[in-house]
Amino acid sequence: MYDYNPSPQGIEQESFRQIRACTNLADFDRDAQQAVMRVVHSLGDPSVAQHMRVSPGACAAGRAALAKNCAILCDVEMVKQGITKRMIEREPLCYLNHAEVPSLAKAAGETRSMAALQLWGDDLAGSIVVIGNAPTALFRLLEMIRQGAPKPALIVGIPVGFVGAAESKQSLWDECQELGLECITLLGRQGGSAAASSVVNALLRCNRGEYY
């Protein structure tokens, strides 16, 4: 009755063929292209490629950290669930719903997303931080690093929204070199959990030699 492709491999191959055909990837190296295309795919919008920013060592740092089974720290459960579990050996971490977080947030008068970062502890060093929802979490992370917190191997900062999202991502991009950070971000209001987790999935696929 309907004419469509039921093959998951065929759908994926054709999707990325179309993305390559309609997206300007000239400014990105091979690995960064994979990350950018995954974000384009997750948002269904080729124009976002022009707003993607990838620091020079971001993909290499992320791939190396993932190869060593680093901690993956997520701001919300949707980001955690979006990471392809069959490609990792260590469950991503998200403390947003930890029992201590509501009281920590209330005491400080801040969002739960900010308070949850207090529980990242020793996992932060050499980790991959993936923020797809909460600009306040990205701002807090930058504050923590300025105050001497351990540095992650890579920050994927792609929160979505109208209040603080664009500003937090711009701050990440403007300050990453000064702070000695590697990052991948999407400037502006667009973003979200699917876009953020898709970057990690792209790097995981690169480690497996899967390129489109």
C-alpha positions in Angstrom: 0.0 0.0 0.0 2.8 2.4 0.9 6.1 2.7 -0.9 8.9 3.0 1.7 12.3 1.4 2.6 12.0 -0.9 5.6 15.7 -1.7 5.8 17.5 0.1 8.8 20.8 0.0 7.0 19.3 1.3 3.8 17.5 4.1 5.6 20.6 5.2 7.3 22.8 5.1 4.2 20.3 7.0 2.2 19.8 9.5 5.0 23.5 10.3 5.2 23.8 10.4 1.4 21.2 13.1 1.3 22.7 15.0 4.2 26.1 15.0 2.4 24.4 16.3 -0.7 22.7 19.2 0.9 25.1 20.2 3.7 28.3 22.3 3.5 30.9 20.2 5.4 34.0 21.9 3.8 35.1 23.4 7.1 35.3 20.1 9.0 37.7 17.3 9.0 36.7 13.7 8.5 35.7 12.9 12.1 34.1 16.3 12.7 32.0 15.8 9.6 30.5 12.6 11.1 29.5 14.6 14.3 28.1 17.4 12.3 26.1 15.1 10.0 24.6 13.3 13.1 23.4 16.6 14.5 21.9 17.6 11.1 20.2 14.2 11.1 18.8 14.6 14.6 17.4 18.0 13.9 16.4 17.4 10.3 18.0 20.7 9.3 21.1 21.0 7.1 21.4 24.7 7.9 22.6 24.0 11.4 26.0 22.8 10.0 27.0 26.5 9.6 26.5 27.0 13.3 28.4 24.0 14.5 31.7 24.6 16.2 34.3 21.9 16.8 37.6 22.8 18.6 40.8 21.5 16.9 41.4 18.5 19.1 37.8 17.7 20.1 37.2 14.6 18.0 40.6 13.1 18.7 40.2 13.7 22.5 36.7 12.4 22.5 37.6 9.2 20.6 40.6 8.5 22.8 38.5 9.0 26.0 35.8 6.7 24.7 38.4 4.1 23.7 39.5 4.0 27.3 35.9 3.6 28.6 35.8 7.0 30.2 32.9 8.3 32.2 30.1 9.8 30.2 28.3 12.5 32.3 24.9 13.6 31.1 22.7 16.5 32.2 19.4 14.7 31.7 18.1 11.2 31.3 17.1 11.8 27.7 20.7 12.4 26.8 21.8 9.3 28.6 19.2 7.2 26.9 20.2 8.6 23.5 23.7 7.2 23.6 24.0 3.8 21.8 24.5 1.3 24.6 25.8 -1.5 22.4 28.9 0.6 21.6 29.9 1.3 25.2 31.0 -0.8 28.1 30.3 1.7 30.8 26.8 3.0 31.6 26.5 6.8 31.1 25.9 8.7 34.3 23.1 11.2 35.1 22.5 12.5 38.6 19.5 14.7 37.9 17.1 12.4 39.7 19.4 11.5 42.6 17.7 11.7 46.0 20.1 14.4 47.2 19.6 16.8 44.3 16.3 18.4 45.2 17.6 19.5 48.6 20.9 20.7 47.2 19.1 22.8 44.6 16.6 24.2 47.1 19.3 25.2 49.6 21.3 27.0 46.9 18.3 28.5 45.1 19.4 27.0 41.8 18.2 24.5 39.2 18.4 20.7 39.8 20.6 20.5 36.7 23.2 22.8 38.4 23.0 21.0 41.7 23.5 17.6 40.1 27.0 18.6 39.0 28.0 18.5 42.7 27.8 14.7 42.5 30.0 14.2 39.5 33.1 14.2 41.7 36.1 12.3 40.6 34.3 11.1 37.4 34.7 14.6 35.8 38.5 14.2 35.1 39.0 12.8 31.6 35.3 12.3 31.1 33.0 13.3 28.2 30.4 15.7 29.4 27.2 15.8 27.3 24.7 18.6 27.9 21.7 18.7 25.7 19.0 20.3 27.8 20.1 22.6 30.6 22.0 25.8 29.9 22.4 26.3 33.6 24.4 23.0 33.8 26.8 24.3 31.1 27.3 27.6 32.9 27.9 25.8 36.2 30.4 23.5 34.5 32.4 26.4 33.2 32.3 28.0 36.7 33.5 24.8 38.3 36.4 24.6 35.8 37.4 28.2 36.4 37.4 27.4 40.1 39.9 24.5 39.6 37.6 21.5 39.0 39.2 18.7 36.9 38.8 19.0 33.2 36.8 16.6 31.0 38.4 15.3 27.9 35.5 16.7 25.9 32.5 18.9 26.4 29.5 18.3 24.1 27.5 21.4 24.9 24.3 21.6 22.9 21.5 22.7 25.2 18.3 23.9 23.6 16.0 26.8 24.5 15.3 30.5 24.7 16.7 31.4 28.2 20.5 31.0 28.4 20.9 28.3 25.7 22.6 30.5 23.1 24.5 32.4 25.7 25.9 29.3 27.5 27.1 27.8 24.2 28.7 31.1 23.1 30.5 31.2 26.4 31.8 27.7 26.0 33.1 28.4 22.5 34.6 31.8 23.4 36.3 30.4 26.5 37.3 26.9 25.6 40.8 27.8 24.4 41.5 30.0 27.5 40.3 27.2 29.8 42.2 24.5 27.9 39.0 22.6 26.9 38.0 20.7 23.9 34.4 21.1 22.9 31.7 20.5 20.3 28.8 22.9 20.3 25.9 24.3 18.2 25.6 28.1 18.5 22.2 29.6 18.8 18.9 28.4 20.3 18.8 25.0 18.6 20.0 21.8 20.1 18.6 19.3 22.5 19.1 15.8 23.9 19.0 14.0 20.6 21.5 16.4 19.0 23.9 16.1 22.0 23.9 12.3 22.3 24.2 12.0 18.5 27.7 13.6 18.7 28.9 10.9 21.1 27.3 8.2 18.9 29.2 9.7 15.9 32.6 9.4 17.8 31.8 5.9 18.9 31.1 4.9 15.3 34.4 6.6 14.2 36.2 4.3 16.7 34.6 1.3 15.0 35.6 2.6 11.6 32.0 3.4 10.5 31.9 6.5 8.3 29.3 8.0 6.1 
